[in-house]
Each structure stands twice: as C-alpha cells, then as structure tokens.
Amino acid sequence: MKRPLQLALVGYGLAGKVFHAPLIAATPGLVLHTVVSSDADKVHADLPDVCVVGDARTAFADPAIDLVVVASPSATHASLATAALQAGRHVVVDKPFAIDLAEAEAVAAAARAGDRLLAVFHNRRWDADFLALRALLADGALGEIAEVHSHFDRFRPVVPDRWRERAGPGAGLWLDLGPHLVDQALQLFGLPDAVQADLAIQRAGAEVDDFFHVVLRYRRLRVVLHAGALVPGAGLRFAVHGTGGSWFKHGLDPQEAALRAGNVPGTADWGRDPAPGRRRRVDADGTVHDAPSPNPAGDYRAFYAGIRDAIRDGVPPPVRVEEALDVMRVLQAGVDSAASGRVVTLRRGTERDPPA
C-alpha cells in the first residue's frame, strides 16, 4: 500500500474550511497534517487532530509535508506558493492563481526550477452542468456552436465585510468568479483571439467590481461570461446555441451549497443536480422539440484524486500549469480591456474540438 500524502493547508477561511479541508479528508491517499492559521481554536473545533501553526514557513520546512495547499487571500498566493516550492513541496493554489499574469508566470518558473508539481484549484471543471455540456459538445449534439452564455449571477445587495470586497490587489468579482468561467470556456474552446470586457461597481458602498460582462472572441464563436451581484431573478447558468440546437441550464451545481451546509463529499447523491438542462432543436418545417437533458453527477474530489495520482504515479495533473496561465492571460486581458475600453488581442487561438 502506498504511503498517504501529507498535506499542509495555508488559510482556514471560506476556501480552506468549506472547500479544501473537506475534499482532502474525503480523498483516499491524502491526509491533512497541518493547517496554517492564527486561530487554532477555530481549526481544532473542526479538526481536533491536525497540527496548527501560525507561520506558513514553519509548515513548508516540515519534512513530513508533501503537498502545500495555498488558500489564503489572493494577494498572498504568489509569494506563499513560491516559498513552498522553494522549500521542495508540491503546491496547489486556490483561484485566482495570482493577482496578475506576471506573478503567475514567476510562480510557474519556480515550479519548473524545483521540478515540483504546481496546480490551480479549478474545481468547477467537475460541476455537474459543465460535465453535461462538455459531453454534449463532444458528441456534436448541438452542431457547430455559435454562441455560449455562461452566467454566475447572485443577489447580494449588501456589501459584506470581507477582504474580497475591499479595494486592493486580488479583490473584485472578476478575479473571484471570473477564473471559474474563463477556465471552463478555455477547456471547451481554447484560448480566444481577443477579449472585450466591461467591469463595473454597481452596489452602494462597493469598493471593487461587482459586475462583469466579458466577451471572448473567436473566429466565428462568441463566448459571453457574465456575473452580477444585483440579480434577484438569478437562474440562468448556461445558454448554448449551435446549428444542431440549443441547450439551457438554470441553477448552480449543488456541491458548493452542500459543502457550506457541512455535508460530507461522496455521500449518497453527492453532486447530483436536481435541475436538469433542456435541449431544444427546430426541424426544417419549424417543429420545435424541447426535452430535459439530465446532468451526470459532479464531484470536486476528482481534482484531489488527480493531484494524488500525479504526485505518486507521475500521471498528468488534473490542471496543468500551462492551462492555468492561459486563464490568467484572459483575466489580465479582461482587466486591460475594461480599463482601456478597447478589445484586447491575445496570441492567435485555435478553436478546437471539445475534449472527449
């Protein structure tokens, strides 16, 4: 039997407590050894057997640690990930990878120099609805795709008091939810030719962007990424239109809500979405066919299982560094486009067949 990998988790806020710690605990072959936090009582209330240290570099220097998970505020991602890599540890970084492309490229260089695994937690590749869409595109069920609308809207009219909502590096909705939507789009269609972005502050008292409408421009295809905090009628997640029909999905993948509620990943019906998508096609005579399109179950544990196998068995990681850097290229282009009011051209992308 192979030795379980020992993990150190840096940060025990929303990302660390709700996402990473439960997923690590539910993945065979992984053990959460250490949590870096200034609030040991908070950690031990949930995880009485883990070691808690106040300084990240103490955890990085511990020879028992195989893998470090950085789930601290975004502005610290690059420095902490680099320090862990230089200490000889493999590293997972929560999204966003870094606050800008230059920082992300520097972290990637540190991973290459130390021959260590580096991956970004793009967990929404394992959303039930995204898995359903990926399968539909792989089957060619919707024909040649012309438009994709990917929404992550919420209704949060009162600005919460948390670091993501305060002015500073790494804050704002585009760097919070944008990485999810960008990564999914790039998984399906590759790097776009250009990016056109509108970032705005809409809520009273808000200090950072709480709205984005970003168009990824391909040769023919247009992918629209949208999120807002003042959408009381939120519901649309995907609308995809092609020569063979359309696919609509309302409602979010249930895993985040389940994790927030304290449910254990992998229990019965884990990741099963109660709101299936719907497919619609129109015959040449105008007859409309509209039917439910069930989703497979989602499972964020697949990310950590893939990390385990990449470290122990040398298989490709579930999120490659090059893919994470492409996400940062689009995020950076979005920031630059919104600031300048112009379309930002990227290196020539290639529309590709959807991955199987």
Secondary structure in CASP SS format (residue, H / E / C, confidence):
PFRMAT SS
TARGET T0000
AUTHOR 0000-0000-0000
METHOD secondary structure of the structure
MODEL  1
M C 1.00
K C 1.00
R C 1.00
P C 1.00
L E 1.00
Q E 1.00
L E 1.00
A E 1.00
L E 1.00
V E 1.00
G C 1.00
Y C 1.00
G C 1.00
L H 1.00
A H 1.00
G H 1.00
K H 1.00
V H 1.00
F H 1.00
H H 1.00
A H 1.00
P H 1.00
L H 1.00
I H 1.00
A H 1.00
A C 1.00
T C 1.00
P C 1.00
G C 1.00
L E 1.00
V E 1.00
L E 1.00
H E 1.00
T E 1.00
V E 1.00
V E 1.00
S C 1.00
S C 1.00
D C 1.00
A H 1.00
D H 1.00
K H 1.00
V H 1.00
H H 1.00
A H 1.00
D H 1.00
L C 1.00
P C 1.00
D C 1.00
V C 1.00
C E 1.00
V E 1.00
V E 1.00
G C 1.00
D C 1.00
A H 1.00
R H 1.00
T H 1.00
A H 1.00
F H 1.00
A H 1.00
D C 1.00
P C 1.00
A C 1.00
I C 1.00
D C 1.00
L E 1.00
V E 1.00
V E 1.00
V E 1.00
A C 1.00
S C 1.00
P C 1.00
S H 1.00
A H 1.00
T H 1.00
H H 1.00
A H 1.00
S H 1.00
L H 1.00
A H 1.00
T H 1.00
A H 1.00
A H 1.00
L H 1.00
Q H 1.00
A C 1.00
G C 1.00
R C 1.00
H E 1.00
V E 1.00
V E 1.00
V E 1.00
D E 1.00
K C 1.00
P C 1.00
F C 1.00
A C 1.00
I C 1.00
D C 1.00
L H 1.00
A H 1.00
E H 1.00
A H 1.00
E H 1.00
A H 1.00
V H 1.00
A H 1.00
A H 1.00
A H 1.00
A H 1.00
R H 1.00
A H 1.00
G H 1.00
D C 1.00
R C 1.00
L C 1.00
L E 1.00
A E 1.00
V E 1.00
F E 1.00
H C 1.00
N H 1.00
R H 1.00
R H 1.00
W H 1.00
D C 1.00
A H 1.00
D H 1.00
F H 1.00
L H 1.00
A H 1.00
L H 1.00
R H 1.00
A H 1.00
L H 1.00
L H 1.00
A H 1.00
D H 1.00
G C 1.00
A C 1.00
L C 1.00
G C 1.00
E C 1.00
I E 1.00
A E 1.00
E E 1.00
V E 1.00
H E 1.00
S E 1.00
H E 1.00
F C 1.00
D C 1.00
R C 1.00
F E 1.00
R C 1.00
P C 1.00
V C 1.00
V C 1.00
P C 1.00
D C 1.00
R C 1.00
W H 1.00
R H 1.00
E H 1.00
R C 1.00
A C 1.00
G C 1.00
P C 1.00
G C 1.00
A C 1.00
G C 1.00
L H 1.00
W H 1.00
L H 1.00
D H 1.00
L C 1.00
G H 1.00
P H 1.00
H H 1.00
L H 1.00
V H 1.00
D H 1.00
Q H 1.00
A H 1.00
L H 1.00
Q H 1.00
L H 1.00
F H 1.00
G C 1.00
L C 1.00
P C 1.00
D C 1.00
A E 1.00
V E 1.00
Q E 1.00
A E 1.00
D E 1.00
L E 1.00
A E 1.00
I C 1.00
Q C 1.00
R C 1.00
A C 1.00
G C 1.00
A C 1.00
E C 1.00
V C 1.00
D C 1.00
D C 1.00
F E 1.00
F E 1.00
H E 1.00
V E 1.00
V E 1.00
L E 1.00
R E 1.00
Y C 1.00
R C 1.00
R C 1.00
L C 1.00
R E 1.00
V E 1.00
V E 1.00
L E 1.00
H E 1.00
A E 1.00
G E 1.00
A C 1.00
L E 1.00
V C 1.00
P C 1.00
G C 1.00
A C 1.00
G C 1.00
L E 1.00
R E 1.00
F E 1.00
A E 1.00
V E 1.00
H E 1.00
G E 1.00
T C 1.00
G C 1.00
G E 1.00
S E 1.00
W E 1.00
F E 1.00
K E 1.00
H E 1.00
G C 1.00
L C 1.00
D C 1.00
P C 1.00
Q H 1.00
E H 1.00
A H 1.00
A H 1.00
L H 1.00
R H 1.00
A C 1.00
G C 1.00
N C 1.00
V C 1.00
P C 1.00
G C 1.00
T C 1.00
A C 1.00
D C 1.00
W C 1.00
G C 1.00
R C 1.00
D C 1.00
P C 1.00
A C 1.00
P C 1.00
G E 1.00
R E 1.00
R E 1.00
R E 1.00
R E 1.00
V E 1.00
D C 1.00
A C 1.00
D C 1.00
G C 1.00
T C 1.00
V E 1.00
H E 1.00
D E 1.00
A E 1.00
P E 1.00
S E 1.00
P C 1.00
N C 1.00
P C 1.00
A C 1.00
G C 1.00
D C 1.00
Y C 1.00
R H 1.00
A H 1.00
F H 1.00
Y H 1.00
A H 1.00
G H 1.00
I H 1.00
R H 1.00
D H 1.00
A H 1.00
I H 1.00
R H 1.00
D H 1.00
G C 1.00
V C 1.00
P C 1.00
P C 1.00
P C 1.00
V C 1.00
R C 1.00
V H 1.00
E H 1.00
E H 1.00
A H 1.00
L H 1.00
D H 1.00
V H 1.00
M H 1.00
R H 1.00
V H 1.00
L H 1.00
Q H 1.00
A H 1.00
G H 1.00
V H 1.00
D H 1.00
S H 1.00
A H 1.00
A H 1.00
S H 1.00
G C 1.00
R C 1.00
V C 1.00
V E 1.00
T E 1.00
L C 1.00
R C 1.00
R C 1.00
G C 1.00
T C 1.00
E C 1.00
R C 1.00
D C 1.00
P C 1.00
P C 1.00
A C 1.00
END
